[in-house]
Amino acid sequence: MLRLFKLEMTKIWSTRYFKILGVLWLIAFFSVPIGTWAFLNKMDDWLLETSVKIMPSQLPIFDFVDLWQNLTWCYKCLTIFICFSVMISITNEYSYKTIRQNVIDGLSKRELWLSKVTLILGLSALATAMVFILGLITGFTLSPVTGVEYIFRNIEFLAAYFFHVFMFLSFCLFVGVLIKRAGFAIALFIFWTYIVEPILNLILEWKIGDWASDLLPMEACWNLIRMPWSKYALNYAQDFVGLQDLGIAAVWTFIFLWGSYRIISKRDL
Amino acid sequence: MILETSGLTKNFGSVKAVRNLSLQVEAGQVYGMLGPNGSGKTTTLGMLLGVTMPTAGEYRWFGKPGDHRARKRIGAILEMPVFYPYMTATQNLKITAMIKEVDESRIPEVLELVDLHKRADDKFKSFSLGMKQRLAIAAAFLANPEVMILDEPTNGLDPMGIADIRALIRKIASMGKTIILASHLLDEVQKVCSHFCVLQQGDLIYQGSVEDDFSEETIITLEAADMELLSTTLEGLPTIQRIVREGNRFEATCEQNVNAHDLNKELGEKGIYLSHLSVKKRSLEEQFLKILENAETV
């Protein structure tokens, strides 16, 4: 396993796309807490001039307990930067034909698949660790409470975030293996995520119900961390990771990983 | 036995790329797979290297059913040299070393072998085709494999590059490695191989040794007034291998070192004076076509 992970890291480390997407991700990563905080303060100034008597910066957005769900929800939106890296890494192997040479050199097809799985596992772990560290820094800076009992409460959202990234990247792996060309794979991915699924989502919600639309893969991936903001306006939001959401996501992750394994092992290279 | 295939078959839809192929390659052979483009050479090698799934049949490397463990003991290049273009020669060889689970310490040595040590830290995409081909040979050679598989290694190279690669193949063969070389060039197979097979449209039509089938032959055409005497005299000479009557003349196949002067003198001493005497070497192409012709009639 470690050998396969090292192999993948050697392959991806010196690529330009990984560096560029990595830097973009880092910029986006750090701009989330800073940007949100600046935005809330700006809102304060703006609301001061009106008759509304709220101070958005006083909302406990970056306070422990609330923080993990809020932060991981924000970072869900950035997964797309990691996802392109994975998609390009896989499709490049096909367009350079290096996937074929790897097998010729002595990698079994199972190892080939495993090496890509270790890549997405590694990237998911890295992203989660970054969010964890940033969460601690933000929390200690802005949260009025910092006791251990507060810090680790709701930490399951971090696990949910890891699962979300892993599932998202499994989907990318599957699409990449299926399509083999970076451009087409990314186009299909975007087409599915932003056009096909939202339409299906609407139809299913309208014709059958919420539970049906929750079964869609991207929706399931998204649902692992439910939107927290409504609790500040409506005093209610799902502030836990749903078991049913986990179950649906697990089934999809299995399908994507198993599907990519089947394709790699059955197809001529 | 290094490699043994039995009944190896591959169909792409209705196209039969390889039909019921049974081959044997023994240790130390430089084995040529000869055939025109599209005859099934690359498909066969693809099956032997685990990238193409056989429709039927099986193959054994080193006496065991072929799998990725066997492939680690083989150095192979299929069609074009394949590497990560954004990596340097050394980085690319590190990837190969990781896959083959061998030490990276041999990298400078193999780069030296193919004369690329000065370009070790240049990116693969900056290499010329000849250099790419040489790097591929370095990669194939990295794990000190027992077998090397080369698929059209001189394709697209200039004469200089071709000479370099052929010299390299001979150098590697002299180290006692078994080499399997696929080529559509008769002359290439004859120059570097010890054994060969011929594929045509997916069928194995011939398998033999280069020495037996492609030794240089001298053909002497003779005519004399008394053809009967000529015939019996020629049959009595040890240097003459075969005599065939072609119209009014005899075509005698002789050993390579026979020359017309000596033969004429010898016949003259026996009272035979020739009215026609000509010498030619049978070209490889002629011998090859003969093999193909025989294969078709079998």
Interface residues (C-beta under 8 A of the other chain):
Chain A: R3 K6 L7 T10 K11 S14 T15 R16 Y96 K97 T98 R100 Q101 N102 V103 I104 D105 G106 L107 S108 K109 E111 K266 D268 L269
Chain B: G46 L49 G50 V51 T52 M53 D67 H68 R69 R71 K72 I74 A76 L78 M80 V82 F83 Y84 P85 Y86 M87 Q91 K94 I95 T96 M98 I99 K100 E101 A139
